[in-house]
Amino acid sequence: MLAARRLATHRLIARALGRWGHLLLPAVLIGIGLLILLPGLAGAS
């Protein structure tokens, strides 16, 4: 938790998240969803 707070409040990272966060968050969530779904689909046959 402390590492996440320090990372998110770092000046350069906070600026990048402020600028690109609205694009980054959906991409990360889609990636996590694919990591969950793809192994399940591969074993379903």
C-alpha positions as CSV (number, residue, x, y, z in Angstrom):
1,M,0.0,0.0,0.0
2,L,2.8,2.4,0.9
3,A,4.6,1.6,-2.3
4,A,1.5,2.3,-4.4
5,R,1.0,5.6,-2.7
6,R,4.6,6.6,-3.2
7,L,4.5,5.6,-6.8
8,A,1.2,7.4,-7.5
9,T,2.3,10.6,-5.8
10,H,5.7,10.7,-7.6
11,R,5.6,13.9,-9.6
12,L,6.3,12.5,-13.1
13,I,4.1,9.4,-12.6
14,A,1.3,11.5,-11.2
15,R,1.4,13.8,-14.2
16,A,1.4,10.9,-16.6
17,L,-1.5,9.3,-14.7
18,G,-3.4,12.5,-14.8
19,R,-2.9,12.8,-18.5
20,W,-3.2,9.2,-19.6
21,G,-5.1,7.5,-16.8
22,H,-8.4,7.6,-18.5
23,L,-6.9,5.4,-21.3
24,L,-4.6,3.4,-19.1
25,L,-7.1,2.1,-16.6
26,P,-9.5,0.5,-19.2
27,A,-6.5,-1.1,-21.0
28,V,-5.2,-2.6,-17.7
29,L,-8.7,-3.9,-16.8
30,I,-9.2,-5.5,-20.2
31,G,-5.8,-7.1,-20.0
32,I,-6.6,-8.6,-16.6
33,G,-9.9,-9.8,-17.9
34,L,-8.2,-11.5,-20.8
35,L,-5.6,-13.1,-18.5
36,I,-8.5,-14.6,-16.6
37,L,-10.7,-15.7,-19.6
38,L,-8.1,-17.1,-22.0
39,P,-6.8,-20.0,-19.9
40,G,-10.5,-20.9,-19.2
41,L,-11.3,-20.9,-22.9
42,A,-8.3,-23.0,-23.8
43,G,-9.3,-25.7,-21.3
44,A,-13.0,-25.7,-22.3
45,S,-12.5,-27.8,-25.4
